């Protein structure tokens, strides 16, 4: 019987996906420890942003400022190694995925199902984010306000 090759072209996780899953497991372990505080989540978000490529970091910093100013009730934390913001129940509402995370050509601002963005039977929950501008900031502020309403 021939040996299986380590690289499979079918179903399998990429190295980036496996790394994200490991990051999430570490986050869950950290959340389970007694004494975990909001400051730890904020520091984890800031550390993750600092690790990003310069273009992604600039976008992530702007998203962080807008989300924390617009929705101070959300708690910063990492989620699968991405900066994210959770509601009082600990559910992720909004997150930022840098382009380098999975080798995409653009960063993404995403919303989970706990965000109040429902609009009929079809609505966007993920937005490509390539550059920051006043128009982009206005749209992000409106989305975050709606998400936490």
Beta strands, then each sheet from edge to edge (+ up, - down):
strand 1: 75-79
strand 2: 82-86
strand 3: 92-97
strand 4: 107-111
strand 5: 126-129
sheet 1: 1+ 2- 3+ 4- 5+
end
